[in-house]
Amino acid sequence: MGLIWWILPAIAGVVGLMLLFAGFGKLASLKPVSGGTRLLFGVGFLGLAGIVAFAGLNLQTYKRLTYERDIANIKFAAVDGVPDTYHVDLTFSDGRKLLEANGAQPVLTGDQFEIGAQIIKFQPVANMLGYDSIYRLDYLEGREARRFSSEAVTEATTNGIALAQNPGLDVHALAEKEGNRFGFDAEYGSATYQPMGDRFEYNVNLTQDALVARPTEATKSLIQRGEYPGFQATNGGTK
C-alpha cells in the first residue's frame, strides 16, 4: 500500500485530535464559542482521516488483487537426434538454476510441459493490506498433449522432476487444518501447461489466484509457425 495513503490520514487524524483536545480545553475554560469551533473542526479532520484511509484501502483492492510476481523463466533446447526431447533451462526468480544431482540440466520428453505449485491464499482484506499469496513450486513435467482416449479411461506416462523438498514443518498441511484461524482463504495446487519445443521460452508468473506461463514474442511466432505452416511474424517478430 502506498505510504501516501497512511501519511495523509495520519496527519489529518493528528490535527483532528489536537483540535478536539483544544476544544475541550476551551470549553473547560468556559469559552463555548471558540471551544465549539475547535471541536467542530476536530471532528471534521477526523472524518477526513477516515475517508482518506478507506479510499486508500478501496484503491488497494484494485492493485493487490491483480498483483503478479515473476517466479521463473523456462527455456527449451532440442536434444540432437532425439525427437520431442528437450534440455530444460529453468531459472528461479532468485537467480538459482534447476539442475539434477549430477549438475546436468534436466531433460524432458513430450510436446507439452506443465509446472505446478502449492499456493496459500490469504483473505481479500489481508491482500489489501499487503499480504500476498505465498507459493512453493512443486514440479516440472513433460508429457504428450494427446495422451488420453476420448472413448474410455486410459493410462498415460509422464516424466518430470520435483522442484522442492519438504523439510521441517509442513506449512501447507498446517494451513489446511488451521488456516481459518490465521486469515488463510484457501490452500490448493495450481498448475499451468504450454507447448514444449526447440527454442521455446516462457515467463512464469503468480497472480493472487494461480500460476500463468506466458510465451515470449519469439516463442509465439515459433508456435504459430508450427500450427500454421508458412506463417510469418510481423511487427518485429521472428521470421
Kinemage of the C-alpha trace (Angstrom):
@kinemage 1
@onewidth
@group {chain A} dominant
@subgroup {mainchain}
@vectorlist {calphas} color= white
{ca met a 1} P 0.000 0.000 0.000
{ca gly a 2} L 1.402 3.428 -0.940
{ca leu a 3} L 2.716 5.393 2.012
{ca ile a 4} L 0.680 8.419 0.969
{ca trp a 5} L -2.492 6.560 1.989
{ca trp a 6} L -1.065 6.183 5.508
{ca ile a 7} L 0.571 9.608 5.775
{ca leu a 8} L -2.450 11.715 4.775
{ca pro a 9} L -4.964 10.161 7.213
{ca ala a 10} L -2.305 10.156 9.950
{ca ile a 11} L -1.735 13.900 9.539
{ca ala a 12} L -5.475 14.613 9.387
{ca gly a 13} L -6.051 12.424 12.436
{ca val a 14} L -3.340 14.144 14.491
{ca val a 15} L -4.681 17.595 13.576
{ca gly a 16} L -8.200 16.450 14.426
{ca leu a 17} L -7.162 15.133 17.838
{ca met a 18} L -5.236 18.332 18.608
{ca leu a 19} L -8.283 20.424 17.759
{ca leu a 20} L -10.529 18.178 19.840
{ca phe a 21} L -8.304 18.483 22.895
{ca ala a 22} L -8.024 22.246 22.346
{ca gly a 23} L -11.801 22.473 22.052
{ca phe a 24} L -12.360 20.585 25.296
{ca gly a 25} L -9.801 22.861 26.928
{ca lys a 26} L -11.658 25.951 25.783
{ca leu a 27} L -14.952 24.516 26.979
{ca ala a 28} L -13.375 23.800 30.356
{ca ser a 29} L -12.288 27.470 30.440
{ca leu a 30} L -15.912 28.497 29.836
{ca lys a 31} L -15.280 29.665 26.281
{ca pro a 32} L -18.073 27.893 24.445
{ca val a 33} L -17.742 29.648 21.056
{ca ser a 34} L -14.030 29.022 20.492
{ca gly a 35} L -14.292 25.589 22.131
{ca gly a 36} L -17.218 24.553 19.952
{ca thr a 37} L -15.432 25.810 16.817
{ca arg a 38} L -12.342 23.743 17.608
{ca leu a 39} L -14.467 20.690 18.369
{ca leu a 40} L -16.275 21.088 15.067
{ca phe a 41} L -13.041 21.337 13.076
{ca gly a 42} L -11.542 18.443 15.063
{ca val a 43} L -14.429 16.167 14.183
{ca gly a 44} L -14.122 17.283 10.555
{ca phe a 45} L -10.420 16.416 10.380
{ca leu a 46} L -11.040 13.023 11.989
{ca gly a 47} L -13.778 12.359 9.471
{ca leu a 48} L -11.432 13.351 6.652
{ca ala a 49} L -8.813 10.971 8.010
{ca gly a 50} L -11.319 8.119 7.935
{ca ile a 51} L -12.468 8.923 4.392
{ca val a 52} L -8.903 9.045 3.061
{ca ala a 53} L -7.978 5.800 4.826
{ca phe a 54} L -10.985 3.930 3.431
{ca ala a 55} L -10.389 5.398 -0.028
{ca gly a 56} L -6.824 4.126 0.123
{ca leu a 57} L -7.991 0.654 1.098
{ca asn a 58} L -10.506 0.652 -1.737
{ca leu a 59} L -7.876 1.632 -4.287
{ca gln a 60} L -5.645 -1.052 -2.856
{ca thr a 61} L -8.194 -3.710 -3.817
{ca tyr a 62} L -7.603 -2.944 -7.479
{ca lys a 63} L -3.830 -3.100 -7.086
{ca arg a 64} L -3.233 -6.012 -4.710
{ca leu a 65} L -5.867 -8.372 -6.078
{ca thr a 66} L -4.339 -8.129 -9.577
{ca tyr a 67} L -0.738 -8.202 -8.346
{ca glu a 68} L 1.585 -10.552 -10.252
{ca arg a 69} L 5.090 -11.745 -9.450
{ca asp a 70} L 7.723 -13.238 -11.747
{ca ile a 71} L 8.726 -16.593 -10.279
{ca ala a 72} L 10.575 -18.443 -13.059
{ca asn a 73} L 11.841 -18.387 -16.635
{ca ile a 74} L 11.893 -21.593 -18.692
{ca lys a 75} L 13.794 -22.230 -21.936
{ca phe a 76} L 13.891 -25.408 -24.009
{ca ala a 77} L 16.570 -26.644 -26.423
{ca ala a 78} L 16.131 -29.760 -28.569
{ca val a 79} L 18.353 -32.778 -27.938
{ca asp a 80} L 20.071 -33.602 -31.248
{ca gly a 81} L 18.757 -36.695 -32.955
{ca val a 82} L 16.044 -37.452 -30.388
{ca pro a 83} L 12.507 -36.341 -31.305
{ca asp a 84} L 10.378 -34.489 -28.748
{ca thr a 85} L 13.227 -34.380 -26.229
{ca tyr a 86} L 14.497 -31.118 -24.748
{ca his a 87} L 17.108 -29.755 -22.382
{ca val a 88} L 15.409 -27.536 -19.786
{ca asp a 89} L 16.955 -24.246 -18.658
{ca leu a 90} L 14.829 -23.143 -15.686
{ca thr a 91} L 15.845 -20.046 -13.733
{ca phe a 92} L 14.039 -19.222 -10.499
{ca ser a 93} L 13.210 -15.631 -9.509
{ca asp a 94} L 16.185 -15.525 -7.131
{ca gly a 95} L 18.610 -16.459 -9.918
{ca arg a 96} L 19.032 -20.141 -8.998
{ca lys a 97} L 19.119 -22.716 -11.792
{ca leu a 98} L 17.331 -26.053 -11.812
{ca leu a 99} L 19.962 -28.800 -12.067
{ca glu a 100} L 19.961 -32.517 -11.426
{ca ala a 101} L 22.074 -34.051 -8.655
{ca asn a 102} L 24.984 -34.572 -11.077
{ca gly a 103} L 24.903 -30.906 -12.133
{ca ala a 104} L 23.324 -31.540 -15.535
{ca gln a 105} L 20.302 -29.787 -16.970
{ca pro a 106} L 17.092 -31.837 -16.753
{ca val a 107} L 15.776 -33.397 -19.950
{ca leu a 108} L 12.034 -33.685 -20.619
{ca thr a 109} L 10.223 -35.558 -23.358
{ca gly a 110} L 6.878 -34.786 -24.939
{ca asp a 111} L 5.234 -31.896 -26.739
{ca gln a 112} L 3.909 -30.109 -23.637
{ca phe a 113} L 5.302 -29.093 -20.288
{ca glu a 114} L 3.451 -28.422 -17.062
{ca ile a 115} L 4.689 -26.591 -13.978
{ca gly a 116} L 2.815 -26.762 -10.688
{ca ala a 117} L 2.949 -25.098 -7.286
{ca gln a 118} L 1.348 -25.255 -3.869
{ca ile a 119} L -0.330 -21.950 -3.022
{ca ile a 120} L -1.625 -20.473 0.215
{ca lys a 121} L -4.027 -17.610 -0.407
{ca phe a 122} L -4.973 -15.045 2.238
{ca gln a 123} L -8.342 -13.397 2.798
{ca pro a 124} L -9.036 -10.405 0.486
{ca val a 125} L -8.707 -7.958 3.382
{ca ala a 126} L -5.225 -9.343 4.090
{ca asn a 127} L -4.375 -8.964 0.387
{ca met a 128} L -5.369 -5.308 0.564
{ca leu a 129} L -3.005 -4.822 3.479
{ca gly a 130} L -0.126 -6.306 1.517
{ca tyr a 131} L -0.266 -9.992 2.474
{ca asp a 132} L 0.096 -11.616 -0.929
{ca ser a 133} L -0.418 -15.255 -1.777
{ca ile a 134} L 2.609 -17.376 -0.973
{ca tyr a 135} L 3.776 -20.324 -3.038
{ca arg a 136} L 6.220 -23.166 -3.386
{ca leu a 137} L 6.991 -24.535 -6.842
{ca asp a 138} L 6.257 -28.243 -6.767
{ca tyr a 139} L 7.183 -29.982 -10.034
{ca leu a 140} L 8.065 -29.618 -13.717
{ca glu a 141} L 6.658 -32.236 -16.057
{ca gly a 142} L 6.900 -33.263 -19.705
{ca arg a 143} L 4.014 -35.036 -21.410
{ca glu a 144} L 2.156 -35.676 -24.665
{ca ala a 145} L -0.801 -33.415 -25.386
{ca arg a 146} L -2.872 -36.307 -26.822
{ca arg a 147} L -2.149 -38.878 -24.136
{ca phe a 148} L -5.702 -39.998 -23.320
{ca ser a 149} L -8.517 -41.566 -25.285
{ca ser a 150} L -11.897 -39.845 -25.512
{ca glu a 151} L -13.669 -43.215 -25.591
{ca ala a 152} L -12.590 -44.646 -22.237
{ca val a 153} L -10.352 -44.027 -19.246
{ca thr a 154} L -6.781 -44.790 -20.296
{ca glu a 155} L -3.347 -44.646 -18.741
{ca ala a 156} L -0.560 -42.283 -19.750
{ca thr a 157} L 3.047 -41.811 -18.759
{ca thr a 158} L 4.726 -38.520 -17.958
{ca asn a 159} L 8.238 -37.513 -16.954
{ca gly a 160} L 9.391 -34.763 -14.670
{ca ile a 161} L 11.398 -33.511 -11.742
{ca ala a 162} L 10.470 -32.242 -8.273
{ca leu a 163} L 11.210 -28.570 -7.668
{ca ala a 164} L 11.040 -28.598 -3.870
{ca gln a 165} L 11.632 -30.738 -0.835
{ca asn a 166} L 9.556 -30.640 2.319
{ca pro a 167} L 11.922 -30.151 5.276
{ca gly a 168} L 10.706 -29.286 8.750
{ca leu a 169} L 7.134 -28.210 9.409
{ca asp a 170} L 4.702 -28.745 6.528
{ca val a 171} L 3.131 -25.289 6.376
{ca his a 172} L 0.748 -26.247 3.578
{ca ala a 173} L -0.681 -29.138 5.612
{ca leu a 174} L -0.938 -26.868 8.662
{ca ala a 175} L -2.797 -24.271 6.606
{ca glu a 176} L -5.296 -26.925 5.502
{ca lys a 177} L -6.116 -27.760 9.124
{ca glu a 178} L -5.793 -24.415 10.901
{ca gly a 179} L -5.929 -21.869 8.068
{ca asn a 180} L -9.130 -20.145 9.144
{ca arg a 181} L -7.546 -19.156 12.443
{ca phe a 182} L -4.747 -17.280 10.695
{ca gly a 183} L -6.638 -15.490 7.924
{ca phe a 184} L -5.913 -18.029 5.165
{ca asp a 185} L -8.544 -18.126 2.447
{ca ala a 186} L -7.526 -21.308 0.610
{ca glu a 187} L -4.745 -23.846 0.222
{ca tyr a 188} L -4.520 -25.575 -3.146
{ca gly a 189} L -2.345 -26.671 -6.013
{ca ser a 190} L -2.151 -24.645 -9.197
{ca ala a 191} L -0.564 -25.679 -12.493
{ca thr a 192} L -0.161 -24.267 -15.975
{ca tyr a 193} L 0.849 -26.015 -19.193
{ca gln a 194} L 2.083 -24.870 -22.596
{ca pro a 195} L 3.616 -26.345 -25.775
{ca met a 196} L 7.210 -27.517 -25.463
{ca gly a 197} L 9.556 -27.070 -28.404
{ca asp a 198} L 13.025 -26.107 -29.554
{ca arg a 199} L 13.937 -22.511 -28.558
{ca phe a 200} L 10.616 -22.035 -26.765
{ca glu a 201} L 10.789 -19.663 -23.785
{ca tyr a 202} L 8.209 -18.835 -21.117
{ca asn a 203} L 7.927 -16.447 -18.192
{ca val a 204} L 6.031 -17.992 -15.273
{ca asn a 205} L 4.076 -15.579 -13.070
{ca leu a 206} L 1.970 -15.957 -9.952
{ca thr a 207} L -1.221 -13.962 -9.506
{ca gln a 208} L -3.159 -13.904 -6.249
{ca asp a 209} L -5.002 -16.972 -7.546
{ca ala a 210} L -2.960 -19.045 -9.984
{ca leu a 211} L 0.179 -19.738 -11.993
{ca val a 212} L 0.427 -18.314 -15.506
{ca ala a 213} L 3.053 -19.252 -18.130
{ca arg a 214} L 3.393 -16.650 -20.886
{ca pro a 215} L 5.393 -17.282 -24.066
{ca thr a 216} L 7.820 -14.633 -25.258
{ca glu a 217} L 7.074 -12.897 -28.546
{ca ala a 218} L 9.668 -15.051 -30.335
{ca thr a 219} L 8.044 -18.192 -28.919
{ca lys a 220} L 4.600 -17.044 -30.042
{ca ser a 221} L 5.970 -16.820 -33.580
{ca leu a 222} L 7.500 -20.309 -33.361
{ca ile a 223} L 4.203 -21.738 -32.088
{ca gln a 224} L 2.225 -20.029 -34.837
{ca arg a 225} L 4.671 -21.247 -37.453
{ca gly a 226} L 4.203 -24.827 -36.232
{ca glu a 227} L 0.421 -24.583 -36.160
{ca tyr a 228} L 0.138 -22.726 -39.468
{ca pro a 229} L 2.923 -23.641 -41.943
{ca gly a 230} L 4.049 -20.611 -43.919
{ca phe a 231} L 3.188 -18.200 -41.094
{ca gln a 232} L 5.437 -15.144 -40.949
{ca ala a 233} L 5.531 -12.889 -37.932
{ca thr a 234} L 5.115 -9.129 -38.342
{ca asn a 235} L 5.717 -6.065 -36.200
{ca gly a 236} L 9.257 -7.010 -35.341
{ca gly a 237} L 8.592 -10.692 -34.581
{ca thr a 238} L 10.945 -13.516 -35.535
{ca lys a 239} L 10.653 -14.712 -39.112
